[in-house]
Amino acid sequence: ASALDGTWTVTPATCSLPDCFVGYRVTEKLVANISETEATGRTANVKATMTIDGTTISDVTVTADLRDLQSDNSFRDGRIRSEGLESDDFPEAKFVATEPITLSAVPAAGDTVKTEAKGKFTLHGVTKDVTIQLQGRWDGKQVQVVGSMPIAFDDYGVSAPSAPAVASVDDHGEMELQLFFDKATA
């Protein structure tokens, strides 16, 4: 048994911006701006669990409330709730691992491990099989996990939101996460 063995969780009470989040990154071009910009939105309203037993990570579930996505533009945030992600109608994004993650060795505190998680990802009411590239690090207290995955809007029935100030929005983006898991106490 290692110090990592057990159930690890993230809750809205333990997750706070800017350090802990699930979010998006998409390229947009504004009418008033000749260059492209990256729009990012984040929510800390995240619930996640995973179980670690030796070199096996299982029972991974991550759920984010997309109604709480915040970017640097409240107008964009409102449009995402009513258009695009339509988070008022489809409030959750959810990932559920469909197979365990097996590491080559139990990581020591401070070691960064690169891996991937295969599972079912639900966005905008559509569920797809996906693989998310991840990096994990145990600092001796928390397990820190970062990752990203490309999203093609058509795959999930999402239309890019529009606005008079926006010339165009890419038809794809990135789902990003940065989570800090705490060990559940028995």
C-alpha positions as CSV (number, residue, x, y, z in Angstrom):
1,A,0.0,0.0,0.0
2,S,1.2,3.5,-0.8
3,A,0.2,6.9,0.6
4,L,-1.7,7.5,-2.6
5,D,-4.0,4.5,-2.2
6,G,-7.6,5.6,-1.6
7,T,-10.4,7.8,-2.9
8,W,-9.5,11.3,-4.1
9,T,-12.0,14.1,-4.7
10,V,-12.5,17.6,-6.0
11,T,-15.6,19.6,-4.8
12,P,-16.8,23.2,-5.5
13,A,-15.8,23.9,-1.9
14,T,-12.1,22.9,-2.6
15,C,-11.9,24.1,-6.2
16,S,-11.4,27.9,-6.9
17,L,-10.3,30.0,-9.8
18,P,-7.8,30.6,-11.1
19,D,-6.0,27.5,-9.9
20,C,-8.7,24.8,-10.2
21,F,-11.0,24.7,-13.2
22,V,-12.6,23.0,-16.2
23,G,-12.9,25.3,-19.2
24,Y,-12.6,26.0,-22.8
25,R,-10.2,27.7,-25.2
26,V,-11.4,28.9,-28.7
27,T,-10.1,31.3,-31.3
28,E,-12.3,34.2,-32.3
29,K,-11.8,37.2,-34.5
30,L,-13.5,40.4,-33.5
31,V,-14.8,42.9,-36.1
32,A,-12.9,45.8,-34.4
33,N,-9.6,43.7,-34.3
34,I,-7.8,42.5,-37.3
35,S,-6.0,39.7,-35.5
36,E,-7.3,36.6,-33.9
37,T,-7.6,36.2,-30.1
38,E,-8.1,33.3,-27.9
39,A,-11.2,33.3,-25.7
40,T,-11.0,31.3,-22.6
41,G,-13.7,30.5,-20.0
42,R,-13.4,28.7,-16.7
43,T,-15.6,27.2,-14.0
44,A,-14.6,26.1,-10.6
45,N,-18.0,24.5,-10.0
46,V,-16.5,21.0,-10.5
47,K,-17.0,17.7,-8.8
48,A,-14.5,14.9,-9.4
49,T,-13.5,11.5,-7.9
50,M,-10.9,8.9,-8.6
51,T,-9.6,5.8,-6.8
52,I,-5.9,5.0,-6.6
53,D,-4.8,1.5,-5.8
54,G,-1.0,1.0,-6.3
55,T,-0.4,1.8,-10.0
56,T,-4.0,1.7,-11.0
57,I,-6.3,4.7,-11.2
58,S,-10.0,3.8,-11.5
59,D,-13.5,5.1,-11.0
60,V,-12.6,8.5,-12.6
61,T,-15.5,10.9,-12.9
62,V,-15.4,14.7,-13.5
63,T,-18.5,16.8,-13.8
64,A,-18.5,20.6,-14.4
65,D,-21.4,23.0,-14.2
66,L,-21.1,25.1,-17.4
67,R,-23.6,27.7,-16.3
68,D,-20.7,29.1,-14.2
69,L,-18.2,29.5,-17.0
70,Q,-16.5,32.9,-16.7
71,S,-14.3,34.6,-19.3
72,D,-13.0,38.1,-19.5
73,N,-16.3,39.2,-21.2
74,S,-19.7,39.0,-19.5
75,F,-21.4,39.4,-22.9
76,R,-19.6,36.3,-24.2
77,D,-20.5,34.4,-21.0
78,G,-24.2,35.3,-21.6
79,R,-24.1,34.2,-25.2
80,I,-22.6,30.9,-24.2
81,R,-25.4,30.2,-21.8
82,S,-28.1,30.9,-24.5
83,E,-26.2,30.0,-27.7
84,G,-23.2,27.8,-28.5
85,L,-22.9,25.5,-25.5
86,E,-26.4,26.5,-24.4
87,S,-25.5,25.8,-20.9
88,D,-28.8,27.0,-19.6
89,D,-30.3,24.0,-21.4
90,F,-27.3,21.7,-21.1
91,P,-25.7,22.6,-17.8
92,E,-23.2,19.8,-17.3
93,A,-20.1,18.5,-19.1
94,K,-19.1,15.1,-17.8
95,F,-16.3,12.7,-18.2
96,V,-16.5,9.1,-17.0
97,A,-13.5,6.8,-17.5
98,T,-14.3,3.5,-19.2
99,E,-11.1,1.8,-18.3
100,P,-8.5,2.1,-15.6
101,I,-5.3,4.1,-16.0
102,T,-2.3,2.0,-15.3
103,L,1.0,3.7,-14.4
104,S,4.4,2.0,-14.8
105,A,5.2,2.7,-11.1
106,V,3.8,4.4,-8.0
107,P,4.9,8.0,-8.4
108,A,7.1,9.7,-5.8
109,A,6.1,13.1,-4.4
110,G,7.0,15.7,-6.9
111,D,7.2,13.4,-10.0
112,T,5.1,14.4,-13.0
113,V,3.5,11.5,-14.8
114,K,2.1,11.8,-18.4
115,T,-0.8,9.5,-19.2
116,E,-4.1,9.4,-21.0
117,A,-7.7,8.6,-19.8
118,K,-10.2,6.9,-22.1
119,G,-13.8,7.4,-21.4
120,K,-17.2,8.8,-22.3
121,F,-17.4,12.6,-22.5
122,T,-20.8,14.3,-22.5
123,L,-21.3,17.9,-23.8
124,H,-24.4,19.6,-25.0
125,G,-26.4,16.4,-24.3
126,V,-24.2,14.3,-26.7
127,T,-21.9,11.6,-25.4
128,K,-18.7,10.5,-27.3
129,D,-15.8,8.1,-26.7
130,V,-12.7,10.2,-26.1
131,T,-9.1,10.1,-25.0
132,I,-7.8,12.9,-22.8
133,Q,-4.1,13.6,-22.5
134,L,-3.2,14.2,-18.9
135,Q,-0.3,15.1,-16.6
136,G,-0.5,14.3,-12.9
137,R,1.7,15.2,-10.0
138,W,1.4,14.3,-6.3
139,D,3.0,16.9,-4.1
140,G,2.8,14.8,-1.0
141,K,-0.6,16.2,-0.1
142,Q,-2.7,16.8,-3.2
143,V,-2.9,15.1,-6.6
144,Q,-2.7,17.8,-9.3
145,V,-4.0,16.9,-12.7
146,V,-3.9,19.0,-15.9
147,G,-5.1,18.0,-19.3
148,S,-6.8,19.1,-22.6
149,M,-8.7,17.6,-25.4
150,P,-9.7,19.0,-28.8
151,I,-13.5,19.5,-29.4
152,A,-15.1,19.7,-32.8
153,F,-18.3,21.6,-32.2
154,D,-20.2,19.6,-34.9
155,D,-19.5,16.4,-33.0
156,Y,-21.6,17.7,-30.1
157,G,-24.2,19.6,-32.0
158,V,-22.8,22.9,-30.9
159,S,-23.0,26.0,-33.1
160,A,-20.5,28.8,-32.5
161,P,-22.2,31.7,-30.8
162,S,-22.5,34.9,-32.8
163,A,-22.6,38.6,-32.0
164,P,-22.3,41.8,-33.9
165,A,-18.8,42.5,-32.5
166,V,-17.5,39.0,-33.5
167,A,-16.5,38.4,-37.1
168,S,-15.9,34.7,-36.7
169,V,-15.4,31.9,-34.2
170,D,-13.6,28.7,-35.0
171,D,-15.7,25.6,-35.3
172,H,-13.5,23.8,-32.8
173,G,-11.8,24.4,-29.5
174,E,-10.1,22.8,-26.5
175,M,-11.6,21.5,-23.3
176,E,-9.0,22.2,-20.6
177,L,-8.8,21.1,-17.0
178,Q,-6.6,21.8,-14.0
179,L,-7.8,20.0,-10.9
180,F,-6.5,19.6,-7.3
181,F,-7.6,16.3,-5.7
182,D,-7.7,15.9,-2.0
183,K,-7.7,12.5,-0.3
184,A,-11.1,11.6,1.1
185,T,-11.0,10.8,4.8
186,A,-12.4,7.6,6.0
